[in-house]
Amino acid sequence: MDQGIGEVGCDFDADGFAFAIYKGETDSIDYWHGQRDKFAIFEENKVGSRNGIKQVTKGAVGQSLCSQVIEVGSGSVSVQFGYDADKKQSDEATCAKAMEVAEVVEPKLPK
C-alpha cells in the first residue's frame, strides 16, 4: 500500500488487533526527531542493534495505538500496532506489542 506520502507498507488485521509496517526511505531518525512535538510519548530505544523510537501521537494516548520506528540506512521502518476498541490495552502494553513485532522484522531488514 502506498500512503501517498513516500511510505509504502502493508496492513495486517487479526482478531482483536491490527498492525502495519511502513518503509520511509528518507524518514531518518533525525526526521523523526523533527516531528517530536507531534507525539505525547517519544522515547529513544534500540531494536536489536538498531536505533529506534517508541511513539504515541498526541490525541492517541490511552487509545491502544503505538508505533515503533527502526533505523534502516538513511531511512526507517515503522511498525504501528493497535488493539481493537473493545480490546483496549494500556499504552505500555500496546508499545510492548509494537516492539515485539519490530523485533521479528528487524533481523530481516537490510543493513
C-alpha positions in Angstrom: 0.0 0.0 0.0 1.3 3.5 -0.9 0.1 6.1 1.5 0.9 8.9 -0.9 3.4 10.4 1.5 6.5 8.5 0.4 5.9 5.5 2.6 5.0 2.1 1.3 3.8 -0.7 3.6 1.4 -3.5 4.5 -1.5 -3.7 6.9 -2.4 -6.9 8.8 -5.7 -7.3 10.6 -6.3 -10.1 13.1 -8.9 -10.9 15.8 -8.7 -8.1 18.3 -5.7 -6.2 16.9 -4.1 -4.8 13.7 -0.6 -3.8 12.8 1.1 -2.1 9.8 4.7 -2.0 8.7 5.8 1.1 6.6 9.0 1.9 4.9 10.1 5.5 4.9 13.2 5.6 2.6 14.0 9.2 3.6 12.5 9.3 7.0 15.7 9.1 9.1 15.9 9.1 12.9 16.7 12.9 12.5 13.4 13.3 10.6 11.5 11.7 13.5 13.3 14.0 15.9 12.0 16.9 13.9 8.4 15.5 14.3 8.8 15.1 18.1 6.3 17.7 19.0 3.5 15.6 17.4 4.0 12.8 20.0 2.9 12.5 23.6 5.3 9.6 24.0 8.6 9.8 22.2 11.4 7.6 23.7 14.6 6.6 22.0 15.4 2.9 22.3 17.1 0.0 20.4 15.5 -2.7 18.3 18.2 -5.4 18.1 21.3 -3.4 17.3 19.5 -0.6 15.6 18.4 2.8 16.9 14.7 3.2 17.3 12.0 5.4 18.7 8.8 4.4 20.6 5.9 6.8 19.7 2.4 7.5 20.7 0.9 10.5 18.9 -0.8 13.3 20.8 -4.5 12.5 20.9 -3.9 8.8 20.8 -2.8 8.4 24.5 -4.9 5.6 26.0 -6.3 4.6 22.6 -4.2 1.4 22.3 -2.1 2.7 19.4 1.7 2.8 19.3 4.5 3.0 16.7 8.0 1.6 16.9 10.5 3.2 14.5 13.5 1.2 13.4 16.5 3.0 11.8 17.4 1.4 8.4 20.2 3.1 6.5 19.2 6.7 5.7 15.6 5.9 6.3 13.3 3.9 8.7 10.7 1.3 9.0 7.7 1.9 11.3 5.7 -0.8 13.0 2.3 0.6 14.0 0.3 -1.6 16.4 -3.2 -1.2 17.7 -5.8 -3.1 19.6 -9.5 -3.0 18.6 -11.7 -0.6 20.7 -13.3 -3.5 22.7 -9.8 -5.0 23.5 -8.0 -1.8 24.6 -4.8 -2.1 26.5 -2.5 0.4 28.2 0.0 2.4 26.1 2.7 0.4 27.8 1.2 -2.9 26.8 0.5 -1.7 23.2 4.0 -0.4 22.8 5.4 -3.7 24.1 3.5 -5.5 21.3 4.8 -3.0 18.7 8.3 -3.7 19.9 7.6 -7.5 19.7 6.6 -7.2 16.1 9.6 -4.9 15.4 12.0 -7.4 16.9 10.7 -10.0 14.4 11.0 -7.6 11.5 14.4 -6.1 12.4 16.7 -9.1 11.5 15.2 -9.3 8.1 16.0 -5.6 7.2 19.0 -4.6 5.1 21.9 -3.1 6.9 
